Amino acid sequence: MFVALEPRRLYRQVAEQIRALIETGELKPGSRLPPERELADRFSVSRPTVREALIVLEVEGHIQIRMGSGVYISSRPRPAQESAANDDSEGPLEILQARCLIESGIAEEAARLATAEGLMRIDAILERMEGALDDGAVALACDRDFHTAIADIIGNSALKHFTGLIYDSRMSPYFKKLASYFEGPHTWKLALEEHRIIRNAIAARDPDGAREAMRRHLTLAQKRFSESFEEEPTRED
């Protein structure tokens, strides 16, 4: 029923195979998909790849994700014209991985060029974020401001623009849907704590420390978005 895949935008290929099985009736409305681990084994892909594929299918309306229970075939899928089958945009975890590689280097250089003015701006952003942990929209805006403020320290407008551009990739329907399951006051609190570690390394003019703090922050962000749909998200208060 399932076929192993070649490595090319894998999560899209997984979504296409599952979608085809739904559309042909091989997977019946109301039925539960196999567990993530089993799907990953059948497709010969990672579990995060399976999760990204499931998010695509939920955005399309083909499945319903019930946290702590599993993934079920929808009884009323959306019309075919609303399918995202031809959308070849990057997946949420792919975006976070790219940010990890790029922004770690930006933080490293920012630590070499840190100014009192740049640090004051970062401190003001962190203060706003601390007061907005229960307001996702404001916390998200502060998060973006924090990352672009670090790039701004370098004084390269192209880097600042690129940092904002890749951050805004998370405004896709797929990233928003994934965030709706795993993002909340607890994750913003963790992000704020990680931001402060990055800020302190930059203030100490510690390039290696800043690079590692940013790498760890974005690696942990990937991990937070890679929770299983079959279990309740971990809460760390």
SEPA-326104 format. One line per 3 residues: their letters; for each residue z, y, x of N, C-alpha, C. Coordinates in steps of 0.1 Angstrom, whole numbers. Layout:
// SEPA-326104
a = Z Y X Z Y X Z Y X  ...;
// end
This chain:
// SEPA-326104
mfv = 0 -12 8 0 0 0 0 12 9  8 13 20 8 24 29 1 21 42  -5 31 48 -13 29 60 -7 37 71;
ale = -6 32 83 -1 40 95 -11 51 98  -6 62 103 -14 74 105 -17 78 119  -28 85 122 -30 90 135 -24 104 136;
prr = -20 108 148 -12 121 150 -21 133 148  -23 138 136 -30 151 133 -24 156 120  -16 167 122 -9 173 111 -4 162 101;
lyr = 6 154 107 10 142 101 16 144 87  24 154 85 30 155 72 20 157 61  9 164 64 -2 165 54 -8 152 51;
qva = -10 143 61 -16 130 58 -7 121 50  6 122 53 16 115 45 15 119 30  15 133 28 15 138 15 2 133 8;
eqi = -9 133 15 -22 129 9 -21 115 4  -15 106 12 -15 92 9 -6 90 -4  6 96 -4 15 95 -15 9 101 -27;
ral = 2 112 -26 -4 119 -37 -15 109 -43  -23 103 -35 -33 94 -40 -27 82 -48  -16 77 -43 -9 66 -50 -4 71 -64;
iet = 0 83 -64 5 89 -77 -6 90 -87  -17 96 -82 -29 99 -90 -36 87 -95  -35 76 -88 -42 64 -92 -32 55 -101;
gel = -20 60 -102 -10 53 -111 -3 41 -104  -5 40 -91 2 29 -83 16 32 -82  20 45 -82 34 50 -82 36 56 -96;
kpg = 44 50 -104 45 54 -118 55 65 -120  52 74 -131 61 85 -134 76 79 -137  85 86 -131 99 82 -132 104 72 -122;
srl = 95 66 -115 99 57 -104 104 64 -92  112 57 -85 118 63 -73 111 58 -60  108 68 -52 101 65 -39 110 57 -30;
ppe = 105 49 -21 113 42 -11 121 52 -3  133 48 3 141 57 11 133 63 22  137 74 27 130 81 38 128 72 50;
rel = 138 65 54 137 57 66 126 46 64  125 41 52 114 31 49 101 37 49  99 49 43 86 56 44 82 59 58;
adr = 92 64 66 89 67 80 84 55 87  90 44 85 86 31 92 72 27 87  69 28 74 56 24 69 45 33 74;
fsv = 48 46 75 37 55 80 37 57 95  47 51 102 48 52 116 50 67 120  58 74 113 61 88 116 76 90 116;
srp = 80 102 120 94 106 120 99 109 106  112 108 104 118 112 91 116 126 88  117 136 97 114 150 94 100 151 89;
tvr = 90 144 94 76 144 90 76 140 75  83 130 72 83 125 58 89 136 49  100 143 53 106 153 45 96 165 43;
eal = 89 169 53 79 179 51 68 175 41  64 163 41 54 158 32 60 158 18  73 154 16 79 154 3 80 168 -3;
ivl = 83 178 6 83 192 2 70 197 -4  59 193 3 46 196 -2 43 191 -16  47 178 -17 45 172 -30 53 178 -41;
eve = 66 182 -38 74 188 -48 69 202 -52  64 210 -42 58 223 -45 46 221 -55  38 210 -53 27 207 -61 31 202 -75;
ghi = 43 197 -76 48 192 -89 47 177 -90  43 170 -80 41 156 -81 54 148 -81  64 153 -75 77 146 -73 89 156 -77;
qir = 100 150 -79 113 157 -80 123 152 -70  128 161 -62 138 157 -53 152 160 -59  160 149 -59 174 150 -65 183 147 -53;
mgs = 189 158 -48 198 157 -37 209 147 -39  211 138 -30 222 128 -31 217 116 -39  205 116 -45 200 105 -53 187 99 -47;
gvy = 178 108 -45 165 103 -40 153 111 -45  142 106 -44 129 113 -47 122 105 -58  118 112 -69 113 105 -81 99 111 -84;
iss = 90 102 -90 77 107 -94 78 115 -107  72 127 -107 73 135 -119 66 129 -131  71 132 -142 64 127 -154 53 136 -158;
rpr = 53 148 -154 42 158 -158 38 166 -145  30 160 -137 25 167 -125 16 179 -129  16 189 -120 8 201 -123 -7 198 -123;
paq = -15 206 -129 -30 204 -128 -35 204 -114  -46 196 -112 -51 194 -98 -54 207 -91  -59 218 -98 -62 230 -91 -50 237 -84;
esa = -38 233 -88 -26 239 -82 -22 231 -70  -29 220 -67 -25 212 -55 -27 220 -42  -18 217 -33 -18 223 -20 -25 214 -10;
and = -33 205 -14 -39 194 -6 -48 200 5  -55 212 3 -64 217 13 -57 228 21  -44 231 19 -37 241 26 -32 234 39;
dse = -37 239 51 -34 233 64 -24 241 72  -15 248 65 -6 257 72 5 248 79  11 255 88 21 248 96 33 244 88;
gpl = 39 233 91 51 228 84 64 236 89  74 236 80 86 244 84 92 239 97  93 227 100 99 222 112 90 225 124;
eil = 77 225 122 68 229 133 70 243 136  72 252 126 74 266 129 87 268 137  98 261 133 111 262 140 110 257 155;
qar = 102 247 157 100 242 170 93 252 179  83 258 173 75 269 181 84 281 184  92 285 174 102 296 177 111 292 188;
cli = 116 280 188 126 276 198 120 277 212  107 273 214 101 274 227 98 289 231  94 297 221 90 311 224 102 320 226;
esg = 111 319 216 122 329 216 132 326 226  133 314 231 142 311 243 138 319 255  125 320 257 120 328 268 122 343 266;
iae = 121 347 254 123 362 250 138 365 252  147 357 248 161 359 250 164 360 265  158 351 273 160 351 287 156 365 293;
eaa = 145 370 290 140 382 295 148 394 290  153 393 277 161 404 271 174 405 279  179 394 284 192 395 292 190 402 305;
rla = 178 402 310 175 409 323 174 424 320  170 428 308 166 442 305 175 448 295  187 442 292 196 447 281 200 461 284;
tae = 201 469 273 205 482 273 217 484 263  225 494 265 235 497 256 230 500 242  219 507 241 212 510 228 208 497 221;
glm = 202 488 229 197 476 223 209 468 218  220 467 225 231 459 221 238 466 209  238 479 208 244 485 196 236 482 184;
rid = 223 481 185 215 478 174 218 464 169  219 454 179 222 440 176 236 439 169  245 447 174 259 446 168 259 451 154;
ail = 251 461 151 250 467 138 244 456 128  234 449 133 228 439 125 238 427 122  245 423 132 255 412 131 266 416 121;
erm = 270 429 121 280 434 112 275 433 98  262 437 96 256 437 82 255 422 78  252 413 87 250 399 83 263 393 79;
ega = 274 397 86 287 391 83 291 395 69  287 406 64 291 410 51 281 405 40  271 397 44 261 393 35 259 378 34;
ldd = 269 370 39 268 356 39 266 350 26  270 356 15 269 351 2 256 356 -5  249 365 2 236 370 -4 225 366 5;
gav = 218 355 1 207 349 9 196 358 13  192 367 4 181 376 7 185 386 18  197 392 17 202 401 27 204 394 41;
ala = 210 382 40 213 374 52 200 371 59  190 367 51 177 364 57 171 376 64  172 388 57 166 400 63 174 404 76;
cdr = 187 402 77 195 404 89 191 394 100  188 382 96 184 372 105 171 376 112  162 380 104 149 385 110 151 397 119;
dfh = 159 406 114 162 418 123 168 415 136  177 405 136 184 401 148 173 395 158  165 387 154 155 381 163 145 391 168;
tai = 140 400 159 131 410 164 138 421 173  150 423 170 158 433 179 159 428 193  160 415 195 161 409 208 147 411 215;
adi = 136 408 208 123 410 214 121 425 217  127 434 209 125 448 211 131 453 224  141 446 228 148 450 241 138 450 252;
ign = 129 441 252 119 439 263 109 451 264  107 457 252 98 469 252 84 466 251  81 453 247 67 449 246 64 448 231;
sal = 56 457 226 53 457 211 46 445 206  38 438 215 31 426 211 41 415 209  51 414 217 61 404 216 69 406 203;
khf = 73 418 201 81 421 189 73 418 176  60 422 176 51 419 165 50 403 163  48 396 174 46 382 173 59 375 168;
tgl = 70 380 173 83 374 168 85 376 153  81 388 148 82 390 134 72 382 126  60 380 132 49 373 125 53 358 124;
iyd = 58 352 135 61 338 134 74 336 125  83 346 125 94 344 116 90 345 101  80 353 98 76 355 85 68 343 80;
srm = 65 334 89 58 321 84 67 313 75  80 316 76 90 309 68 89 314 53  81 323 50 80 328 37 70 319 29;
spy = 65 309 35 55 300 28 63 292 17  56 288 6 63 280 -5 70 268 0  65 262 11 71 250 16 84 252 23;
fkk = 84 263 31 97 266 38 107 271 28  103 279 18 112 284 8 118 272 1  110 262 -3 115 251 -10 125 243 -2;
las = 122 241 11 131 234 20 144 241 21  143 254 23 155 263 24 164 262 12  157 261 0 165 261 -12 175 249 -13;
yfe = 172 238 -5 181 227 -5 192 228 6  189 234 17 198 233 29 203 247 34  199 258 27 204 271 32 214 276 22;
gph = 225 282 27 235 288 19 245 295 28  256 300 22 267 307 29 271 299 41  273 286 40 278 278 52 268 278 63;
twk = 255 277 60 245 278 71 243 292 77  245 302 69 244 316 74 256 319 83  268 313 79 279 315 88 277 308 101;
lal = 272 296 102 269 290 114 259 298 122  248 303 116 238 311 123 244 323 129  253 330 121 260 342 126 268 339 139;
eeh = 275 328 139 283 324 151 274 321 163  262 315 160 253 312 171 246 325 176  244 335 166 238 348 170 248 355 180;
rii = 261 354 177 270 361 185 271 355 200  269 342 201 268 336 214 256 341 222  245 342 215 233 348 221 235 362 225;
rna = 241 370 216 243 384 219 252 386 231  263 378 232 272 379 243 265 375 257  256 365 256 249 362 269 240 373 273;
iaa = 233 379 263 225 391 267 233 402 272  244 405 266 253 416 270 258 413 284  261 400 288 266 397 301 254 396 311;
rdp = 242 399 307 230 399 316 229 385 322  230 375 314 230 361 318 217 355 313  206 355 320 193 350 315 194 335 311;
dga = 200 327 320 200 313 317 209 310 305  220 317 304 229 315 292 222 320 279  215 331 280 208 336 268 197 326 264;
rea = 189 321 273 179 312 270 185 299 264  195 294 269 201 282 264 208 284 250  214 296 248 220 299 235 210 300 224;
mrr = 198 306 228 188 307 218 181 294 215  180 286 225 174 272 224 183 264 215  196 265 217 206 257 210 206 262 195;
hlt = 206 275 193 206 280 179 194 275 171  182 276 177 170 272 169 169 257 168  174 250 178 175 235 177 184 231 165;
laq = 196 238 165 205 235 154 199 239 140  191 249 140 185 253 127 175 242 123  168 237 132 159 225 129 167 214 123;
krf = 179 211 129 187 200 125 192 203 111  196 215 108 201 218 95 191 216 84  178 219 88 167 217 78 162 203 78;
ses = 168 194 86 163 180 86 173 170 80  182 175 71 191 167 64 183 157 55  189 146 52 183 136 43 184 141 28;
fee = 174 139 21 174 142 6 183 132 -1  186 121 5 193 110 -1 208 112 1  212 122 8 226 125 10 229 140 8;
ept = 241 143 4 244 157 2 244 164 15  239 176 16 239 183 29 253 185 34  254 184 48 267 185 54 272 200 53;
red = 284 202 49 290 215 49 299 217 60  297 227 68 306 230 80 311 244 77  324 245 73 330 258 71 339 263 82;
// end
